Amino acid sequence: MTGHEHDWVPTADPAMVELRDPLSQRAVRIVRPDEGELPGDFLVELEALVFQWEDTTTQAAADAYLALRGSQERITILRGLSWLCALWAVVCETRLGKSADNIIRDLDYRGGRRVIRNADQARRWENLTQRVRLGALAALTEDPRAVGAYRTACTEPTGIAADLIRHTLIHLDGFSQDMQRHDLNARGLAAGVIANTQPGVGPRGRLCFRPAHSL
């Protein structure tokens, strides 16, 4: 049992773990991403960075780290953040029964970091939010069209990646708070997946995430 009120259960595939929610009696199977795409150590470090950024006392250090990343590194960070968002959505699916894709489509943020003073800012906010949702859906479904569209969303217009990282972090901040209201702890979920799986051998033949099922 973990502090998230979930059980991590091994499967016949060492790269896959089943996360069981004893409260809802539902579970989801999660496959570790390819090491060549999203290394396990990177995902654990990125998860820590998300919560460092959420904390106002450590946000400046997280911002300084992100400011030093090059353009290609920013794309990898965005893909990792999208994977984290998809992971949180499937964990919520086990508890709430709402499908992960609909959780992502409804993703929004209404907290204090949302500052909109005019119509242009409102349009920009919605544009960036749609990109955040697209990235999480691409990570969830691995649909080639969504993956390609998100790649474009991360690079056009030039320089959008840095703003999109910040916007994604804002939404993850709100998402983690929403999870807490349902007695779910987002912190440590990615680390749990990595700790309870092994890197796959050869190209991954299965999606990272699949729908929740009853126990």
Disulfide bonds with the S-S distance in Angstrom:
none
